[in-house]
Amino acid sequence: MPLMCAVVFQPQGRLYYADPGSLTLSVGDRVLYPTPEGDEVATVTWAPEWVSDDVGGLPVLTELAAAHDIETAEVSRRKRAHARVAARKLIREHDLPMKISGVDHVVATNHTTLYFTAPHRVDFRSLVRDLAATLNGRVELRQLSARDEARLTGGIGSCGRELCCSTFLVDFEPVSVRMAKDQDLPLNPLRISGACGKLMCCLKYEHPLYQDYAEKAPALGEQVETDEGPGTVVGHNVPGEKVVVRMAADGRRTACALASVCGSRKAYESRGEPES
């Protein structure tokens, strides 16, 4: 079984998973995490442990962060704070409909990347020139989608937990209203939308369970046989793998395990008798 740990670049930030390699790590240790722009200082927030899942392809941690690495990270933090303040000031001066959502800075190349959101495409060429002159380095602006903004800024979801996209979710998978319908959820945008205003990513999590249940369970209104006698299906309990049946004998409702309920075809096959 492989070893896996998790690190963060900012307190309460998104989790990034890694292979600890030959390092013996504890929570709070500062390590160098490989990124496309080079190694960056990160903090271990989940100590290495054995996992049974196939997690091949994770970045491998090769060394702990030295004193000069931590100092470089602190310089980057100060540069990011300065860039954010300068960008907000210049955006007001240029009267642009933009909002800065995040800032990255690479000390080695003096390259600053600012992430922003806007209601439409924005001509920010003059803004980039002024920012480059103010920050005395190379500047790049990238427009974010609503989902990317939520991932970057973080927050608390309607479940009371931190947003999935800002903690562990790696990729955004397609989510549709059909998934909400299949799970019998109210199609109220306020109930099924996340902090980004789009459909909640977690609608995807349980959808396969509902699809599998729909393939096995009798439909509403179907006549079925249960351990307590014949009845009619009047409800489904997908998480509990149960079917709500109104008994033919006395009209009472009872929740039966899905495995114990059989429709006419299932009853026929179990008895081995021709169906009338």
Secondary structure, 3 states (H helix, E strand, C coil): CCEEEEEECCCCCCCEEEECCCCCCCCCCEEEEEECCEEEEEEEEEEEEECCCCCCCCCECCCECCHHHHHHHHHHHHHHHHHHHHHHHHHHHHCCCCEEEEEEEECCCCEEEEEEECCCCCCCHHHHHHHHHHHCCEEEEEECCHHHHHHHHCCECCCCCECHHHHCCCCCCCCCHHHHHHCCCCCCHHHHECCCCCECCCHHHHHHHHHHHHHHCCCCCCEEEECCEEEEEEEEECCCCEEEEEECCCCCEEEEEHHHCEEHHHHHHHHCCCCC
